[in-house]
Amino acid sequence: MIVLTKAEKGYRLVKNFTLARTPVVISPESNKGWRDIWKMESGGGAKATYVRYVFDGTTYIEKERKGTERIPEGIICLAGQFDYSKGVTLEPKK
């Protein structure tokens, strides 16, 4: 999963998440003007957890982990049928 932002010539890579399981949740909370991202992670025998990523001004960094008993609040995306014509704004509109 990748996060891009508009740049002078096309787009700039903000974050390349090497692992992504569905669902991905876009939080109503934000940091430095960009919406937080919750995504489920597991592997290597570790129990699945939701991981909250926050924008640090340049990229997204891990902030906290919590159990999977409840899906975090926010817009659930990357779940069900994929539709490349839809997206969720993470950064503030200029």
PyRosetta script that sets phi, psi and omega in degrees:
from pyrosetta import init, pose_from_sequence

init()
pose = pose_from_sequence("MIVLTKAEKGYRLVKNFTLARTPVVISPESNKGWRDIWKMESGGGAKATYVRYVFDGTTYIEKERKGTERIPEGIICLAGQFDYSKGVTLEPKK")
pose.set_psi(1, 135.3)
pose.set_omega(1, 179.8)
pose.set_phi(2, -125.2)
pose.set_psi(2, 150.5)
pose.set_omega(2, 174.4)
pose.set_phi(3, -117.0)
pose.set_psi(3, 127.4)
pose.set_omega(3, -179.0)
pose.set_phi(4, -121.2)
pose.set_psi(4, 158.0)
pose.set_omega(4, 171.9)
pose.set_phi(5, -132.5)
pose.set_psi(5, 152.3)
pose.set_omega(5, 178.0)
pose.set_phi(6, -64.0)
pose.set_psi(6, 140.3)
pose.set_omega(6, 178.6)
pose.set_phi(7, -127.5)
pose.set_psi(7, 176.0)
pose.set_omega(7, -179.4)
pose.set_phi(8, -55.2)
pose.set_psi(8, -42.7)
pose.set_omega(8, 179.9)
pose.set_phi(9, -123.7)
pose.set_psi(9, 81.2)
pose.set_omega(9, 177.6)
pose.set_phi(10, 98.3)
pose.set_psi(10, -123.0)
pose.set_omega(10, -176.2)
pose.set_phi(11, -134.3)
pose.set_psi(11, 156.1)
pose.set_omega(11, 176.3)
pose.set_phi(12, -118.7)
pose.set_psi(12, 137.8)
pose.set_omega(12, 177.4)
pose.set_phi(13, -73.0)
pose.set_psi(13, 125.5)
pose.set_omega(13, 177.3)
pose.set_phi(14, -97.0)
pose.set_psi(14, -45.2)
pose.set_omega(14, -179.0)
pose.set_phi(15, -155.0)
pose.set_psi(15, 134.9)
pose.set_omega(15, 172.5)
pose.set_phi(16, -112.0)
pose.set_psi(16, 104.2)
pose.set_omega(16, 176.8)
pose.set_phi(17, -82.8)
pose.set_psi(17, 114.1)
pose.set_omega(17, -175.9)
pose.set_phi(18, -70.0)
pose.set_psi(18, -27.3)
pose.set_omega(18, 177.9)
pose.set_phi(19, -124.3)
pose.set_psi(19, 136.2)
pose.set_omega(19, 176.3)
pose.set_phi(20, -150.0)
pose.set_psi(20, 123.7)
pose.set_omega(20, 174.0)
pose.set_phi(21, -111.4)
pose.set_psi(21, 151.5)
pose.set_omega(21, 177.8)
pose.set_phi(22, -89.0)
pose.set_psi(22, 151.2)
pose.set_omega(22, -1.1)
pose.set_phi(23, -84.9)
pose.set_psi(23, 159.2)
pose.set_omega(23, 170.0)
pose.set_phi(24, -106.4)
pose.set_psi(24, 136.2)
pose.set_omega(24, -175.6)
pose.set_phi(25, -119.5)
pose.set_psi(25, 127.5)
pose.set_omega(25, 175.4)
pose.set_phi(26, -93.4)
pose.set_psi(26, 115.2)
pose.set_omega(26, -173.7)
pose.set_phi(27, -74.0)
pose.set_psi(27, 151.2)
pose.set_omega(27, 171.5)
pose.set_phi(28, -72.3)
pose.set_psi(28, -16.4)
pose.set_omega(28, 178.0)
pose.set_phi(29, -80.1)
pose.set_psi(29, 153.5)
pose.set_omega(29, 179.5)
pose.set_phi(30, -142.0)
pose.set_psi(30, 161.0)
pose.set_omega(30, 175.7)
pose.set_phi(31, -136.0)
pose.set_psi(31, 131.6)
pose.set_omega(31, -178.5)
pose.set_phi(32, 53.1)
pose.set_psi(32, 34.0)
pose.set_omega(32, 175.8)
pose.set_phi(33, 87.1)
pose.set_psi(33, -7.9)
pose.set_omega(33, -178.5)
pose.set_phi(34, -107.8)
pose.set_psi(34, 141.6)
pose.set_omega(34, -179.1)
pose.set_phi(35, -67.7)
pose.set_psi(35, 142.5)
pose.set_omega(35, 176.1)
pose.set_phi(36, -72.6)
pose.set_psi(36, 155.6)
pose.set_omega(36, 179.9)
pose.set_phi(37, -123.1)
pose.set_psi(37, 129.8)
pose.set_omega(37, 171.3)
pose.set_phi(38, -107.3)
pose.set_psi(38, 132.3)
pose.set_omega(38, 173.6)
pose.set_phi(39, -142.1)
pose.set_psi(39, 147.9)
pose.set_omega(39, -178.9)
pose.set_phi(40, -81.2)
pose.set_psi(40, 137.8)
pose.set_omega(40, 177.7)
pose.set_phi(41, -135.6)
pose.set_psi(41, 144.8)
pose.set_omega(41, 173.9)
pose.set_phi(42, -163.4)
pose.set_psi(42, 174.7)
pose.set_omega(42, 177.6)
pose.set_phi(43, 140.8)
pose.set_psi(43, 160.4)
pose.set_omega(43, 179.1)
pose.set_phi(44, 62.5)
pose.set_psi(44, 26.1)
pose.set_omega(44, -179.3)
pose.set_phi(45, 88.1)
pose.set_psi(45, -6.5)
pose.set_omega(45, 179.9)
pose.set_phi(46, -76.0)
pose.set_psi(46, 144.4)
pose.set_omega(46, 176.8)
pose.set_phi(47, -67.1)
pose.set_psi(47, 142.2)
pose.set_omega(47, 179.5)
pose.set_phi(48, -62.7)
pose.set_psi(48, 140.7)
pose.set_omega(48, 175.3)
pose.set_phi(49, -140.1)
pose.set_psi(49, 157.5)
pose.set_omega(49, 168.7)
pose.set_phi(50, -89.4)
pose.set_psi(50, 133.1)
pose.set_omega(50, -179.6)
pose.set_phi(51, -115.0)
pose.set_psi(51, 129.0)
pose.set_omega(51, 178.3)
pose.set_phi(52, -95.7)
pose.set_psi(52, 126.4)
pose.set_omega(52, 176.5)
pose.set_phi(53, -110.7)
pose.set_psi(53, 136.4)
pose.set_omega(53, 179.9)
pose.set_phi(54, -122.2)
pose.set_psi(54, 151.9)
pose.set_omega(54, 179.9)
pose.set_phi(55, -82.6)
pose.set_psi(55, 130.8)
pose.set_omega(55, -177.9)
pose.set_phi(56, -103.3)
pose.set_psi(56, 11.0)
pose.set_omega(56, -177.5)
pose.set_phi(57, 106.3)
pose.set_psi(57, -19.0)
pose.set_omega(57, 179.8)
pose.set_phi(58, -129.7)
pose.set_psi(58, -45.2)
pose.set_omega(58, -175.4)
pose.set_phi(59, -146.6)
pose.set_psi(59, -179.2)
pose.set_omega(59, 175.6)
pose.set_phi(60, -96.3)
pose.set_psi(60, 134.2)
pose.set_omega(60, 179.0)
pose.set_phi(61, -124.4)
pose.set_psi(61, 153.4)
pose.set_omega(61, 178.8)
pose.set_phi(62, -68.6)
pose.set_psi(62, 133.8)
pose.set_omega(62, -179.0)
pose.set_phi(63, -114.3)
pose.set_psi(63, -43.8)
pose.set_omega(63, -177.9)
pose.set_phi(64, -159.3)
pose.set_psi(64, 165.0)
pose.set_omega(64, 177.1)
pose.set_phi(65, -128.9)
pose.set_psi(65, 146.3)
pose.set_omega(65, 173.7)
pose.set_phi(66, -147.9)
pose.set_psi(66, 163.7)
pose.set_omega(66, -177.2)
pose.set_phi(67, -64.1)
pose.set_psi(67, 170.0)
pose.set_omega(67, -176.2)
pose.set_phi(68, -99.6)
pose.set_psi(68, 14.6)
pose.set_omega(68, -179.1)
pose.set_phi(69, -60.6)
pose.set_psi(69, -36.5)
pose.set_omega(69, 179.1)
pose.set_phi(70, -132.0)
pose.set_psi(70, 140.5)
pose.set_omega(70, 174.4)
pose.set_phi(71, -71.6)
pose.set_psi(71, 133.7)
pose.set_omega(71, 179.0)
pose.set_phi(72, -59.0)
pose.set_psi(72, 153.6)
pose.set_omega(72, 178.9)
pose.set_phi(73, -66.6)
pose.set_psi(73, 140.9)
pose.set_omega(73, 175.7)
pose.set_phi(74, 145.2)
pose.set_psi(74, -165.9)
pose.set_omega(74, 179.6)
pose.set_phi(75, -87.8)
pose.set_psi(75, 116.8)
pose.set_omega(75, 179.2)
pose.set_phi(76, -81.7)
pose.set_psi(76, 125.3)
pose.set_omega(76, 178.7)
pose.set_phi(77, -137.4)
pose.set_psi(77, 176.7)
pose.set_omega(77, -175.1)
pose.set_phi(78, 51.6)
pose.set_psi(78, 45.7)
pose.set_omega(78, 176.9)
pose.set_phi(79, -140.4)
pose.set_psi(79, 144.1)
pose.set_omega(79, -179.7)
pose.set_phi(80, 74.9)
pose.set_psi(80, -140.5)
pose.set_omega(80, -179.6)
pose.set_phi(81, -75.3)
pose.set_psi(81, 129.5)
pose.set_omega(81, 178.3)
pose.set_phi(82, -83.2)
pose.set_psi(82, 139.2)
pose.set_omega(82, 179.6)
pose.set_phi(83, -138.2)
pose.set_psi(83, 107.1)
pose.set_omega(83, -175.2)
pose.set_phi(84, -72.0)
pose.set_psi(84, -7.8)
pose.set_omega(84, 178.8)
pose.set_phi(85, -83.6)
pose.set_psi(85, -7.2)
pose.set_omega(85, -179.4)
pose.set_phi(86, -112.8)
pose.set_psi(86, 149.8)
pose.set_omega(86, 176.9)
pose.set_phi(87, -152.9)
pose.set_psi(87, 173.4)
pose.set_omega(87, 178.5)
pose.set_phi(88, -123.8)
pose.set_psi(88, 127.2)
pose.set_omega(88, -179.6)
pose.set_phi(89, -73.5)
pose.set_psi(89, 125.1)
pose.set_omega(89, 178.4)
pose.set_phi(90, -99.9)
pose.set_psi(90, -33.5)
pose.set_omega(90, -177.1)
pose.set_phi(91, -101.5)
pose.set_psi(91, 158.3)
pose.set_omega(91, 179.7)
pose.set_phi(92, -68.2)
pose.set_psi(92, 145.9)
pose.set_omega(92, 176.4)
pose.set_phi(93, -75.4)
pose.set_psi(93, 141.2)
pose.set_omega(93, -177.6)
pose.set_phi(94, -97.4)
pose.dump_pdb("model.pdb")
